[in-house]
C-alpha cells in the first residue's frame, strides 16, 4: 500500500514512521511512505505558503495554490491520477468524522491514499472543496498540525495490510475487533508480585482458553467502553452470562 503525505514537515513524518513495524514493512516493500513538502510548490523565493485570511482573525492560513500544485504533482505518482481519475485524499481536520478501527479497515482496502496535513489556522476552503474526498479527525481536540494525526492513521491502517504484522491474527483479535476490547495478556513468570497467571491459560486446553478470552473481552468492554458493547454481536447466552456477572458484582 502506498501513502502520500502532503505536509510542511516531511522530516517529522518520515522519522516517525520509518521505525519499528511500519519501518520494517516499508523495507520489505509492503508499504510505501512518501512525504511531499508543500513548500516546494510555493511561488515565491522565501517558500512561504501562508497569508492573512480575508475578513481578519487570528493566525495565518495556508494558501490554495501551493497545496493544489503539490496535489497535482502527487497525482502523477498515483495510479488513479495517471488514469485521469480523482485519487482518494484525506484531509486531517477536527471537522471530519472521528477515526476508528472501522475506518482504518476501510482505508486499508485502498491501494494508495493521500493524506493532507494542515497547519496554522487551516487551508483555503476553495482548494479543499476541489481536492478532498474525506475529512477525518482523530479526536475532539486541536493540534498544531495534521502530521501527528496522519502518522496515527497510517500506523492503524498499515496494521490491516496483509504481511505487515508477523502474526496476521494479532490484527484481527486485538481491541475494537468485533467492537470488543482485547482480553488481558500475561507472560512469564507465572507469579509476579504475588499475582498469578489465570490457571486456564496454563491448562493447554485451547477451547477453554478461547472461551476465557472471549468472556474477559466482554467484561472489559462492559466496564471500560459500554458504548462499544452496544454494537457488539453477543449471543443470548453471553448476554445472560454478563447480566448474571453484573448482578453478582453489585
Helices and strands as residue ranges (DSSP letters): E 2-7, H 10-17, H 20-27, E 32-37, G 38-41, E 50-52, E 60-62, H 64-75, H 79-82, E 89-98, H 101-107, E 112-117, H 125-131, E 134-137, H 147-158, H 170-173, G 177-179, E 191-192, E 195-196, G 199-202, H 206-224, H 226-229, H 236-249
